[in-house]
C-alpha cells in the first residue's frame, strides 16, 4: 500500500510540474512577443528620428 501511495504522489508531482512547465512556456512566448513588439517600436522610433531629425525629443508626437 505504501508503494501505491508513493507512486500516486510521484504521479501527482509530475502532473503539477507539467502544468507549471506549460505555464512557463506560455509566459516565455508572451515575453518573446513583447520583446518583438518593443524591438519594432524601437526600430520605428529610430527611423522616425533619422527622417525627421527633431531638435529635441519634446517635439516628437506619438
Backbone atoms as SQL, in Angstrom:
CREATE TABLE atoms (id INTEGER PRIMARY KEY, chain TEXT, resi INTEGER, resn TEXT, atom TEXT, x REAL, y REAL, z REAL);
INSERT INTO atoms VALUES
  (1, 'A', 1, 'UNK', 'N', 0.819, -1.201, 0.000),
  (2, 'A', 1, 'UNK', 'CA', 0.000, 0.000, 0.000),
  (3, 'A', 1, 'UNK', 'C', 0.865, 1.268, 0.000),
  (4, 'A', 2, 'UNK', 'N', 1.995, 1.235, 0.754),
  (5, 'A', 2, 'UNK', 'CA', 2.870, 2.402, 0.778),
  (6, 'A', 2, 'UNK', 'C', 3.433, 2.695, -0.613),
  (7, 'A', 3, 'UNK', 'N', 3.737, 1.626, -1.351),
  (8, 'A', 3, 'UNK', 'CA', 4.283, 1.812, -2.697),
  (9, 'A', 3, 'UNK', 'C', 3.258, 2.493, -3.601),
  (10, 'A', 4, 'UNK', 'N', 1.981, 2.096, -3.489),
  (11, 'A', 4, 'UNK', 'CA', 0.923, 2.719, -4.292),
  (12, 'A', 4, 'UNK', 'C', 0.777, 4.195, -3.965),
  (13, 'A', 5, 'UNK', 'N', 0.806, 4.524, -2.657),
  (14, 'A', 5, 'UNK', 'CA', 0.701, 5.931, -2.250),
  (15, 'A', 5, 'UNK', 'C', 1.880, 6.746, -2.775),
  (16, 'A', 6, 'UNK', 'N', 3.063, 6.159, -2.713),
  (17, 'A', 6, 'UNK', 'CA', 4.260, 6.829, -3.194),
  (18, 'A', 6, 'UNK', 'C', 4.164, 7.069, -4.701),
  (19, 'A', 7, 'UNK', 'N', 3.692, 6.055, -5.430),
  (20, 'A', 7, 'UNK', 'CA', 3.553, 6.182, -6.882),
  (21, 'A', 7, 'UNK', 'C', 2.503, 7.242, -7.236),
  (22, 'A', 8, 'UNK', 'N', 1.411, 7.294, -6.482),
  (23, 'A', 8, 'UNK', 'CA', 0.389, 8.318, -6.708),
  (24, 'A', 8, 'UNK', 'C', 0.939, 9.713, -6.431),
  (25, 'A', 9, 'UNK', 'N', 1.722, 9.819, -5.368),
  (26, 'A', 9, 'UNK', 'CA', 2.328, 11.103, -5.021),
  (27, 'A', 9, 'UNK', 'C', 3.272, 11.558, -6.145),
  (28, 'A', 10, 'UNK', 'N', 4.091, 10.625, -6.646),
  (29, 'A', 10, 'UNK', 'CA', 5.003, 10.969, -7.737),
  (30, 'A', 10, 'UNK', 'C', 4.242, 11.353, -9.002),
  (31, 'A', 11, 'UNK', 'N', 3.169, 10.626, -9.296),
  (32, 'A', 11, 'UNK', 'CA', 2.361, 10.934, -10.472),
  (33, 'A', 11, 'UNK', 'C', 1.751, 12.329, -10.347),
  (34, 'A', 12, 'UNK', 'N', 1.283, 12.659, -9.153),
  (35, 'A', 12, 'UNK', 'CA', 0.701, 13.985, -8.921),
  (36, 'A', 12, 'UNK', 'C', 1.757, 15.076, -9.074),
  (37, 'A', 13, 'UNK', 'N', 2.931, 14.867, -8.485),
  (38, 'A', 13, 'UNK', 'CA', 4.010, 15.853, -8.604),
  (39, 'A', 13, 'UNK', 'C', 4.410, 16.046, -10.069),
  (40, 'A', 14, 'UNK', 'N', 4.456, 14.949, -10.810),
  (41, 'A', 14, 'UNK', 'CA', 4.777, 15.010, -12.233),
  (42, 'A', 14, 'UNK', 'C', 3.734, 15.849, -12.977),
  (43, 'A', 15, 'UNK', 'N', 2.475, 15.621, -12.662),
  (44, 'A', 15, 'UNK', 'CA', 1.377, 16.364, -13.282),
  (45, 'A', 15, 'UNK', 'C', 1.491, 17.861, -12.972),
  (46, 'A', 16, 'UNK', 'N', 1.739, 18.178, -11.722),
  (47, 'A', 16, 'UNK', 'CA', 1.867, 19.583, -11.315),
  (48, 'A', 16, 'UNK', 'C', 3.045, 20.242, -12.027),
  (49, 'A', 17, 'UNK', 'N', 4.165, 19.525, -12.117),
  (50, 'A', 17, 'UNK', 'CA', 5.332, 20.080, -12.798),
  (51, 'A', 17, 'UNK', 'C', 5.067, 20.288, -14.285),
  (52, 'A', 18, 'UNK', 'N', 4.321, 19.392, -14.893),
  (53, 'A', 18, 'UNK', 'CA', 3.972, 19.567, -16.311),
  (54, 'A', 18, 'UNK', 'C', 3.100, 20.810, -16.501),
  (55, 'A', 19, 'UNK', 'N', 2.158, 21.021, -15.584),
  (56, 'A', 19, 'UNK', 'CA', 1.320, 22.227, -15.667),
  (57, 'A', 19, 'UNK', 'C', 2.155, 23.487, -15.499),
  (58, 'A', 20, 'UNK', 'N', 3.092, 23.461, -14.545),
  (59, 'A', 20, 'UNK', 'CA', 3.966, 24.618, -14.345),
  (60, 'A', 20, 'UNK', 'C', 4.821, 24.857, -15.583),
  (61, 'A', 21, 'UNK', 'N', 5.278, 23.773, -16.192),
  (62, 'A', 21, 'UNK', 'CA', 6.083, 23.877, -17.398),
  (63, 'A', 21, 'UNK', 'C', 5.283, 24.545, -18.515),
  (64, 'A', 22, 'UNK', 'N', 4.040, 24.137, -18.681),
  (65, 'A', 22, 'UNK', 'CA', 3.168, 24.740, -19.700),
  (66, 'A', 22, 'UNK', 'C', 2.976, 26.226, -19.412),
  (67, 'A', 23, 'UNK', 'N', 2.738, 26.558, -18.137),
  (68, 'A', 23, 'UNK', 'CA', 2.579, 27.969, -17.764),
  (69, 'A', 23, 'UNK', 'C', 3.835, 28.769, -18.100),
  (70, 'A', 24, 'UNK', 'N', 5.003, 28.196, -17.792),
  (71, 'A', 24, 'UNK', 'CA', 6.257, 28.897, -18.071),
  (72, 'A', 24, 'UNK', 'C', 6.495, 29.035, -19.569),
  (73, 'A', 25, 'UNK', 'N', 6.149, 28.019, -20.340),
  (74, 'A', 25, 'UNK', 'CA', 6.289, 28.117, -21.793),
  (75, 'A', 25, 'UNK', 'C', 5.383, 29.213, -22.349),
  (76, 'A', 26, 'UNK', 'N', 4.169, 29.321, -21.822),
  (77, 'A', 26, 'UNK', 'CA', 3.254, 30.388, -22.248),
  (78, 'A', 26, 'UNK', 'C', 3.813, 31.760, -21.885),
  (79, 'A', 27, 'UNK', 'N', 4.375, 31.854, -20.676),
  (80, 'A', 27, 'UNK', 'CA', 4.950, 33.122, -20.238),
  (81, 'A', 27, 'UNK', 'C', 6.149, 33.502, -21.118),
  (82, 'A', 28, 'UNK', 'N', 6.965, 32.521, -21.463),
  (83, 'A', 28, 'UNK', 'CA', 8.107, 32.773, -22.343),
  (84, 'A', 28, 'UNK', 'C', 7.631, 33.272, -23.699),
  (85, 'A', 29, 'UNK', 'N', 6.594, 32.652, -24.230),
  (86, 'A', 29, 'UNK', 'CA', 6.052, 33.074, -25.529),
  (87, 'A', 29, 'UNK', 'C', 5.539, 34.511, -25.473),
  (88, 'A', 30, 'UNK', 'N', 4.839, 34.841, -24.387),
  (89, 'A', 30, 'UNK', 'CA', 4.332, 36.213, -24.237),
  (90, 'A', 30, 'UNK', 'C', 5.481, 37.211, -24.140),
  (91, 'A', 31, 'UNK', 'N', 6.536, 36.844, -23.414),
  (92, 'A', 31, 'UNK', 'CA', 7.689, 37.731, -23.297),
  (93, 'A', 31, 'UNK', 'C', 8.401, 37.905, -24.634),
  (94, 'A', 32, 'UNK', 'N', 8.472, 36.839, -25.426),
  (95, 'A', 32, 'UNK', 'CA', 9.074, 36.946, -26.757),
  (96, 'A', 32, 'UNK', 'C', 8.257, 37.881, -27.639),
  (97, 'A', 33, 'UNK', 'N', 6.933, 37.786, -27.540),
  (98, 'A', 33, 'UNK', 'CA', 6.071, 38.671, -28.327),
  (99, 'A', 33, 'UNK', 'C', 6.228, 40.122, -27.896),
  (100, 'A', 34, 'UNK', 'N', 6.325, 40.352, -26.579),
  (101, 'A', 34, 'UNK', 'CA', 6.543, 41.715, -26.085),
  (102, 'A', 34, 'UNK', 'C', 7.892, 42.242, -26.538),
  (103, 'A', 35, 'UNK', 'N', 8.903, 41.373, -26.481),
  (104, 'A', 35, 'UNK', 'CA', 10.237, 41.771, -26.910),
  (105, 'A', 35, 'UNK', 'C', 10.226, 42.162, -28.388),
  (106, 'A', 36, 'UNK', 'N', 9.547, 41.370, -29.198),
  (107, 'A', 36, 'UNK', 'CA', 9.464, 41.671, -30.627),
  (108, 'A', 36, 'UNK', 'C', 8.738, 42.996, -30.862),
  (109, 'A', 37, 'UNK', 'N', 7.660, 43.222, -30.119),
  (110, 'A', 37, 'UNK', 'CA', 6.915, 44.475, -30.266),
  (111, 'A', 37, 'UNK', 'C', 7.777, 45.664, -29.855),
  (112, 'A', 38, 'UNK', 'N', 8.553, 45.517, -28.782),
  (113, 'A', 38, 'UNK', 'CA', 9.436, 46.602, -28.352),
  (114, 'A', 38, 'UNK', 'C', 10.539, 46.852, -29.366),
  (115, 'A', 39, 'UNK', 'N', 11.051, 45.780, -29.954),
  (116, 'A', 39, 'UNK', 'CA', 12.076, 45.934, -30.983),
  (117, 'A', 39, 'UNK', 'C', 11.525, 46.701, -32.181),
  (118, 'A', 40, 'UNK', 'N', 10.308, 46.344, -32.591),
  (119, 'A', 40, 'UNK', 'CA', 9.682, 47.033, -33.731),
  (120, 'A', 40, 'UNK', 'C', 9.440, 48.497, -33.389),
  (121, 'A', 41, 'UNK', 'N', 8.939, 48.767, -32.179),
  (122, 'A', 41, 'UNK', 'CA', 8.704, 50.149, -31.750),
  (123, 'A', 41, 'UNK', 'C', 10.004, 50.934, -31.748),
  (124, 'A', 42, 'UNK', 'N', 11.062, 50.313, -31.240),
  (125, 'A', 42, 'UNK', 'CA', 12.358, 50.987, -31.205),
  (126, 'A', 42, 'UNK', 'C', 12.855, 51.272, -32.626),
  (127, 'A', 43, 'UNK', 'N', 12.737, 50.269, -33.498),
  (128, 'A', 43, 'UNK', 'CA', 13.187, 50.448, -34.884),
  (129, 'A', 43, 'UNK', 'C', 12.403, 51.576, -35.561),
  (130, 'A', 44, 'UNK', 'N', 11.101, 51.602, -35.337),
  (131, 'A', 44, 'UNK', 'CA', 10.271, 52.663, -35.926),
  (132, 'A', 44, 'UNK', 'C', 10.666, 54.030, -35.388),
  (133, 'A', 45, 'UNK', 'N', 10.959, 54.105, -34.103),
  (134, 'A', 45, 'UNK', 'CA', 11.372, 55.370, -33.494),
  (135, 'A', 45, 'UNK', 'C', 12.693, 55.840, -34.088),
  (136, 'A', 46, 'UNK', 'N', 13.625, 54.907, -34.231),
  (137, 'A', 46, 'UNK', 'CA', 14.919, 55.260, -34.821),
  (138, 'A', 46, 'UNK', 'C', 14.735, 55.773, -36.246),
  (139, 'A', 47, 'UNK', 'N', 13.909, 55.077, -37.018),
  (140, 'A', 47, 'UNK', 'CA', 13.654, 55.526, -38.398),
  (141, 'A', 47, 'UNK', 'C', 13.026, 56.917, -38.421),
  (142, 'A', 48, 'UNK', 'N', 12.068, 57.141, -37.527),
  (143, 'A', 48, 'UNK', 'CA', 11.398, 58.436, -37.476),
  (144, 'A', 48, 'UNK', 'C', 12.402, 59.529, -37.104),
  (145, 'A', 49, 'UNK', 'N', 13.269, 59.226, -36.141),
  (146, 'A', 49, 'UNK', 'CA', 14.270, 60.217, -35.741),
  (147, 'A', 49, 'UNK', 'C', 15.240, 60.506, -36.876),
  (148, 'A', 50, 'UNK', 'N', 15.604, 59.469, -37.614),
  (149, 'A', 50, 'UNK', 'CA', 16.525, 59.668, -38.732),
  (150, 'A', 50, 'UNK', 'C', 15.884, 60.509, -39.836),
  (151, 'A', 51, 'UNK', 'N', 14.590, 60.305, -40.047),
  (152, 'A', 51, 'UNK', 'CA', 13.908, 61.028, -41.115),
  (153, 'A', 51, 'UNK', 'C', 13.580, 62.459, -40.713),
  (154, 'A', 52, 'UNK', 'N', 13.089, 62.628, -39.489),
  (155, 'A', 52, 'UNK', 'CA', 12.642, 63.953, -39.054),
  (156, 'A', 52, 'UNK', 'C', 13.740, 64.781, -38.428),
  (157, 'A', 53, 'UNK', 'N', 14.684, 64.142, -37.804),
  (158, 'A', 53, 'UNK', 'CA', 15.784, 64.799, -37.105),
  (159, 'A', 53, 'UNK', 'C', 15.301, 65.998, -36.281),
  (160, 'A', 54, 'UNK', 'N', 14.445, 65.732, -35.269),
  (161, 'A', 54, 'UNK', 'CA', 13.951, 66.842, -34.446),
  (162, 'A', 54, 'UNK', 'C', 15.084, 67.438, -33.604),
  (163, 'A', 55, 'UNK', 'N', 14.906, 68.694, -33.250),
  (164, 'A', 55, 'UNK', 'CA', 15.926, 69.354, -32.431),
  (165, 'A', 55, 'UNK', 'C', 15.938, 68.821, -31.018),
  (166, 'A', 56, 'UNK', 'N', 14.762, 68.412, -30.534),
  (167, 'A', 56, 'UNK', 'CA', 14.721, 67.773, -29.229),
  (168, 'A', 56, 'UNK', 'C', 13.575, 66.759, -29.211),
  (169, 'A', 57, 'UNK', 'N', 13.621, 65.874, -28.249),
  (170, 'A', 57, 'UNK', 'CA', 12.632, 64.794, -28.186),
  (171, 'A', 57, 'UNK', 'C', 11.235, 65.297, -27.846),
  (172, 'A', 58, 'UNK', 'N', 11.135, 66.493, -27.284),
  (173, 'A', 58, 'UNK', 'CA', 9.815, 67.020, -26.918),
  (174, 'A', 58, 'UNK', 'C', 8.971, 67.343, -28.153),
  (175, 'A', 59, 'UNK', 'N', 9.632, 67.519, -29.277),
  (176, 'A', 59, 'UNK', 'CA', 8.872, 67.843, -30.490),
  (177, 'A', 59, 'UNK', 'C', 8.270, 66.597, -31.136),
  (178, 'A', 60, 'UNK', 'N', 8.590, 65.426, -30.590),
  (179, 'A', 60, 'UNK', 'CA', 8.010, 64.192, -31.125),
  (180, 'A', 60, 'UNK', 'C', 6.560, 64.047, -30.685),
  (181, 'A', 61, 'UNK', 'N', 5.745, 63.550, -31.561),
  (182, 'A', 61, 'UNK', 'CA', 4.368, 63.251, -31.173),
  (183, 'A', 61, 'UNK', 'C', 4.068, 61.806, -31.563),
  (184, 'A', 62, 'UNK', 'N', 3.500, 61.101, -30.620),
  (185, 'A', 62, 'UNK', 'CA', 3.184, 59.689, -30.853),
  (186, 'A', 62, 'UNK', 'C', 1.695, 59.487, -30.894);
